[in-house]
């Protein structure tokens, strides 16, 4: 079984790209995940690269930014490629099937975020919202039902 679940903070803004031809969205980012144990009293973290595909990739790029808390679930994938200098490079990354925004908001909101303390809510499952755009709701507005 190859399953990983991580909670951490984005180290920089997610990078959105589209594949040639089909134009499928792919977003890459790195999250800092705190370690349980500390070295000499200092907190320690692992920096994990993550890849997200499809509509979920677009949502992540639009609503997440550096420093925001995020949860990802997916699988660890390893691959290798030949670099321009002729050397073989090896990459290990998490390919996310689920992304949950634990703190989120539009990047253009200049720091105004909506915090979501329930890890099971506020996230986006693969292929959810496939035909609609995601619009965050101000918590001060009336709920329409």
C-alpha positions as CSV (number, residue, x, y, z in Angstrom):
1,X,0.0,0.0,0.0
2,X,1.3,3.4,-0.9
3,X,-0.6,6.1,1.0
4,X,0.6,9.3,2.6
5,X,-1.2,12.0,4.5
6,X,0.6,15.3,5.4
7,X,-0.3,18.5,7.1
8,X,2.1,21.4,6.7
9,X,2.6,25.0,5.5
10,X,3.4,26.0,1.9
11,X,7.0,27.2,1.5
12,X,6.1,29.4,-1.5
13,X,3.1,30.1,-3.7
14,X,2.0,27.1,-5.7
15,X,3.1,27.0,-9.4
16,X,0.3,26.3,-11.9
17,X,1.2,25.0,-15.4
18,X,-0.8,23.3,-18.2
19,X,0.3,20.2,-20.1
20,X,1.0,20.7,-23.9
21,X,-1.8,19.5,-26.1
22,X,-4.6,18.5,-23.7
23,X,-4.0,21.5,-21.5
24,X,-4.5,19.6,-18.2
25,X,-3.7,21.7,-15.2
26,X,-0.8,20.7,-12.9
27,X,0.2,22.5,-9.8
28,X,3.5,21.9,-7.9
29,X,4.4,23.2,-4.4
30,X,6.4,22.3,-1.4
31,X,5.1,21.9,2.1
32,X,7.1,22.2,5.4
33,X,6.0,19.4,7.7
34,X,7.1,19.7,11.3
35,X,8.9,16.7,12.9
36,X,7.9,15.4,16.2
37,X,11.4,15.5,17.6
38,X,13.6,18.5,17.8
39,X,17.4,18.8,17.4
40,X,19.1,20.7,20.2
41,X,15.9,22.5,21.2
42,X,15.2,23.8,17.6
43,X,12.1,22.7,15.7
44,X,12.9,20.6,12.7
45,X,10.9,20.2,9.5
46,X,10.8,18.1,6.3
47,X,10.2,19.8,3.0
48,X,8.0,17.6,0.8
49,X,7.4,18.3,-2.9
50,X,3.7,17.8,-3.9
51,X,2.0,17.5,-7.4
52,X,-1.7,18.1,-7.9
53,X,-3.6,17.5,-11.2
54,X,-6.8,18.8,-12.8
55,X,-9.4,21.2,-11.4
56,X,-8.0,20.6,-7.9
57,X,-4.7,22.0,-9.2
58,X,-6.3,25.2,-10.4
59,X,-8.1,25.6,-7.1
60,X,-4.9,25.1,-5.1
61,X,-3.1,27.6,-7.2
62,X,-5.9,30.2,-7.0
63,X,-6.6,30.0,-3.2
64,X,-3.4,28.9,-1.6
65,X,-0.3,30.9,-1.0
66,X,3.0,30.9,0.9
67,X,2.6,30.2,4.6
68,X,-1.0,28.8,4.4
69,X,-1.8,25.5,6.2
70,X,-2.7,22.6,3.9
71,X,-3.4,18.9,4.1
72,X,-2.7,16.5,1.3
73,X,-3.4,12.8,0.9
74,X,-2.0,10.8,-2.0
75,X,0.9,8.5,-2.9
76,X,4.6,8.7,-3.0
77,X,6.0,8.5,-6.5
78,X,9.7,8.3,-7.6
79,X,11.0,8.9,-11.0
80,X,14.3,9.8,-12.7
81,X,15.3,11.9,-15.7
82,X,18.4,13.0,-17.6
83,X,19.3,16.6,-16.8
84,X,20.7,19.0,-19.5
85,X,24.2,18.5,-18.2
86,X,23.8,14.7,-18.9
87,X,23.5,13.6,-15.3
88,X,20.7,11.3,-14.0
89,X,18.4,13.1,-11.5
90,X,16.1,11.3,-9.1
91,X,12.9,12.8,-7.8
92,X,10.6,11.7,-5.0
93,X,7.3,13.6,-4.6
94,X,3.8,13.2,-3.3
95,X,1.1,13.0,-6.0
96,X,-2.0,14.3,-4.2
97,X,-5.4,12.7,-4.7
98,X,-7.0,14.9,-2.0
99,X,-6.2,18.5,-1.0
100,X,-7.8,20.2,2.0
101,X,-7.3,23.9,2.6
102,X,-6.9,24.3,6.3
103,X,-6.4,28.1,5.9
104,X,-7.5,29.6,2.7
105,X,-8.5,32.7,0.8
106,X,-8.1,34.3,-2.6
107,X,-4.4,35.2,-3.1
108,X,-5.4,38.7,-4.1
109,X,-7.2,39.3,-0.7
110,X,-3.9,40.7,0.8
111,X,-3.8,38.5,3.8
112,X,-7.5,38.1,4.5
113,X,-7.9,34.4,5.0
114,X,-10.7,32.2,6.2
115,X,-9.5,29.7,8.7
116,X,-11.1,26.3,8.8
117,X,-10.4,24.4,12.0
118,X,-12.2,21.2,10.8
119,X,-9.8,19.2,8.7
120,X,-12.6,17.3,7.0
121,X,-14.3,20.4,5.7
122,X,-13.1,23.0,3.3
123,X,-11.1,20.6,1.2
124,X,-11.5,19.6,-2.4
125,X,-11.7,16.0,-3.5
126,X,-10.4,14.9,-6.9
127,X,-13.0,15.8,-9.6
128,X,-15.2,17.7,-7.2
129,X,-16.4,21.0,-8.7
130,X,-15.4,19.8,-12.1
131,X,-18.0,22.0,-13.8
132,X,-18.1,24.9,-11.4
133,X,-15.9,27.6,-10.1
134,X,-15.2,27.8,-6.4
135,X,-16.3,31.0,-4.7
136,X,-15.4,31.4,-1.0
137,X,-18.3,32.7,1.1
138,X,-17.8,35.5,3.6
139,X,-18.7,34.1,7.1
140,X,-20.7,37.2,7.9
141,X,-23.2,36.7,5.0
142,X,-26.5,34.9,5.4
143,X,-26.4,31.2,4.4
144,X,-28.7,30.8,1.4
145,X,-30.7,27.8,2.9
